[in-house]
């Protein structure tokens, strides 16, 4: 991942997590903020590379964003009843889905003529692992 893409992804992921944490007491209200942040991330990464995503890649982007929203909503309606646990879970899921989205979009933009990367649980785990094991350059 290029430095510009990392900075944009980390900044918007932190923003999504912060907003999710703050608005958690109102179930589902974080969607009003996190989903636009995630679309902003996809558009910002495309602009940073001066490229555009393919139709298939955009389809996967929508799946990541709306799937993450559904996950946050389910967790919010279950763990949201436990003080602080709901807010922390909401923030973590917003952060992870936004980070994954950034990694996915960056990879899709790196090879615009190739088929978009496949969405999988292993891909999510690899993206998160690379976040914590990245080497300083």
C-alpha positions in Angstrom: 0.0 0.0 0.0 1.4 3.4 -1.0 2.1 6.0 1.7 -0.7 8.3 0.6 -3.2 5.5 0.6 -2.1 4.4 4.1 -2.5 7.9 5.5 -6.0 8.4 4.0 -7.1 4.9 5.1 -5.8 5.2 8.6 -7.2 8.7 9.1 -10.7 7.8 7.8 -10.7 4.5 9.8 -9.9 6.4 13.0 -12.6 8.9 12.2 -15.1 6.2 11.5 -14.2 4.4 14.8 -14.4 7.7 16.8 -17.8 8.6 15.4 -19.1 5.0 15.9 -18.0 5.1 19.5 -19.6 8.5 20.2 -23.0 7.9 18.6 -23.4 4.2 19.7 -26.1 4.9 22.3 -28.5 5.6 19.4 -28.8 2.2 17.6 -28.0 2.4 13.9 -27.1 6.1 14.0 -23.5 5.4 13.3 -24.5 4.3 9.8 -25.4 7.9 9.0 -21.7 8.8 9.4 -19.6 5.7 8.8 -21.1 4.7 5.4 -20.4 8.2 3.9 -16.9 8.1 5.4 -16.3 4.7 3.7 -17.6 5.9 0.3 -15.3 9.0 0.8 -12.4 6.6 1.4 -13.0 4.7 -1.8 -13.4 7.9 -3.8 -10.3 9.5 -2.2 -8.1 6.5 -2.9 -9.2 6.5 -6.5 -8.5 10.2 -6.8 -5.1 9.7 -5.1 -4.1 7.2 -7.8 -5.9 9.1 -10.6 -7.7 6.0 -11.5 -11.2 4.5 -11.3 -12.6 1.2 -10.0 -14.1 -1.3 -12.3 -17.8 -2.0 -12.1 -17.1 -5.4 -10.5 -14.8 -3.8 -7.9 -17.5 -1.2 -7.1 -19.9 -4.1 -6.5 -17.5 -5.5 -4.0 -17.0 -2.1 -2.4 -20.7 -1.9 -1.8 -20.7 -5.4 -0.3 -17.9 -4.4 2.1 -19.6 -1.2 3.2 -23.2 -2.4 3.6 -22.0 -5.8 5.0 -20.0 -3.9 7.6 -23.0 -1.7 8.3 -25.2 -4.8 8.9 -22.6 -6.3 11.2 -22.3 -3.1 13.2 -26.1 -2.9 13.5 -26.5 -6.6 14.7 -23.7 -6.1 17.2 -25.2 -2.8 18.4 -28.6 -4.3 18.9 -27.1 -7.2 21.0 -24.0 -5.8 22.7 -25.3 -2.3 22.7 -27.3 -3.0 25.8 -24.1 -3.6 27.8 -22.5 -0.3 28.9 -19.3 0.5 27.1 -19.1 -3.0 25.4 -21.5 -1.8 22.6 -19.5 1.4 22.0 -16.2 -0.4 21.9 -17.5 -3.1 19.6 -19.1 -0.5 17.4 -15.8 1.4 17.1 -13.7 -1.7 16.5 -16.0 -3.0 13.7 -16.1 0.5 12.1 -12.3 0.6 12.2 -11.8 -2.9 10.8 -14.3 -2.6 8.0 -12.9 0.8 7.0 -9.3 -0.5 7.1 -10.2 -3.5 5.0 -12.1 -1.4 2.6 -9.0 0.8 2.1 -6.8 -2.3 1.5 -9.3 -3.7 -0.9 -9.7 -0.5 -2.9 -5.9 0.0 -3.0 -5.3 -3.5 -4.4 -8.1 -3.1 -6.9 -6.7 0.2 -8.1 -3.2 -1.2 -8.3 -4.3 -3.6 -11.1 -7.2 -1.9 -12.8 -7.2 -4.3 -15.8 -7.2 -7.5 -13.7 -10.3 -8.9 -12.1 -10.9 -7.3 -8.7 -9.6 -9.1 -5.6 -11.8 -11.8 -4.2 -13.7 -11.1 -1.0 -13.0 -13.6 1.7 -12.5 -14.0 5.4 -8.9 -14.9 4.8 -8.4 -11.7 2.8 -9.8 -9.7 5.8 -7.4 -11.5 8.2 -4.5 -10.9 5.9 -5.3 -7.2 5.6 -5.6 -6.8 9.4 -2.4 -8.8 10.0 -0.5 -6.6 7.5 -1.7 -3.5 9.5 0.0 -4.7 12.6 3.1 -6.3 11.1 4.0 -3.6 8.5 7.7 -3.0 8.4 9.1 0.6 8.7 10.7 1.7 5.6 
